[in-house]
Amino acid sequence: MANVHALLVGINAYPIAHHQLNGCINDVEAIENYLQKRFQDKHDSTLNIKTLKDAEASRQGMIDGFDHFKDAKDGDICLFYFTGHGSQSDS
């Protein structure tokens, strides 16, 4: 089985008061718990999780967070999970 490298990001706290969210940190903790339970008895793979919450998920924090995937080898799985506000732009 492949090794899994997961970068989990959840942001509830935004600078503008009416942009605050309530469930994003819970979502990240839920997916982290799921992954840990899913891989706890797997001896043929490893689970490597990096979690960024609120202030840790600054622009630079997210850029640096992608360094978490640098140890991934051919055949490994890299999972990026984000929960928070999104945006759209014209291509």
HELIX and SHEET records of a PDB file:
HELIX    1   1 ALA A   17  HIS A   19  5                                   3    
HELIX    2   2 CYS A   24  PHE A   39  1                                  16    
HELIX    3   3 ASP A   54  ALA A   57  5                                   4    
HELIX    4   4 ARG A   59  GLY A   65  1                                   7    
HELIX    5   5 PHE A   66  ASP A   71  5                                   6    
SHEET    1   A 3 LEU A  47  LYS A  53  0                                        
SHEET    2   A 3 VAL A   4  GLY A  10  1                                        
SHEET    3   A 3 ILE A  77  THR A  83  1                                        
END                                                                             
